[in-house]
Amino acid sequence: MTLKKILPALALLTLPVIAQAQDYPAPVEAMRERGIEVLERFDAPSGLTGYTALYNGRPLALYVTADGEHALIGSLLNAQGDDLTGAVLEEKVSRPQSKIMWEKLKESTWIADGSDTAETIVYAFTDPNCPYCKRFWNDARPWVDAGKVQIRHIMVGTLGESSQKKAAFLLGAKDRAAALKGNESGKAPAKEAKTVTPEQRSMLDKNHQLMSSVGASGTPAILYLDETGMMQMHPGAPQAEQLIELFGPRP
């Protein structure tokens, strides 16, 4: 099974809008009124004018006819049937957004599991009550223990008040890494914090917003860079060959 790409879910930040609002042809303006976020104008063949855009987090291309009266949404094909749109969206939307989002993950509040010198860095949105998160933690041990992979757990409380209090407990621990290990291994389950401090609440809120922005709806949601440097997402606990695709050969 191939890991799911995050390309349709990079909607947290957008590229600078080059085309000004007053320059939009009428059909493009109509699409904007319907919730499509127009990003950048680009040259297209056969008298068409292209616009990159996002709709519900999905990159798409608009093609406006020469008279400016009509627009098409979708992929543009040449005479050989080659898709001319995919490369444009990757270059102008997906890849730049991927770099921006990866930096946002770096700047978020996370708990490291594994060596700081590990060759591979993976981010995972983790709920302290999530059984699939615990399975992922356990299945990742060979790579993490060998120093090959560091998993940066971005704590969220998506499974109710108990999860939020336990996430706050982990974030408030003197040794966050040890507290996370105790919870995920089951040897020392996280307690529910008696009070969630404003600072912890802010951390959890920001982490949840970041989770939503990448299009993740459950935990674990695992983010990594593929061989081309593009950020990808795998929803849920990976299995067997999926772990190898994420981490490389088993140590």
C-alpha angles and dihedrals in degrees: 000000000000118000114253116256122232094215093111092051108055100111105123095094129019134208119255111282105240098182111072120227094248090056096058116112114237096259091050091050088050090054091050089054088054092057103269111139109219114210117172140357118232138178118264132183130257096034094302124135116214131211126189114219147166127230119182087340095308119124113230140163129234119204117199121201121239093259091054091231102105138040135196125206121206142040123341115217129197127219091277092053093251116152108241095180104062095065092048093052092047093049099041103030119010102042097044090044090049092057092047093049094048089056089050089054090051090052095048126096109269141156116231121229110188141013122331087222095056115135093223125054120195129179122211130186102223133190114200091223096046112114092197090055089055091049091051090049091052096044091051094057098100092057096038095045090049090057092243098114137034116198115202107205113209102202119224135167103220098143098067140278094318091058092049092051092047091047088051089050091054093046090049095049119115089228105033094179092054091046091051091049091051092051099043094044091047092232094110110014116206116260124227109260111240090222132015107222120223089249092053091045090053091050092050093046092051092047091050092049090050090050091052092047093060091050097250115151101177145019139301096034107173123202125192143153117257125217091278094052094254117139114242134183132219114194116212133004111324119229136210109315090019089065090052090049089051100041108018128241116352110260 
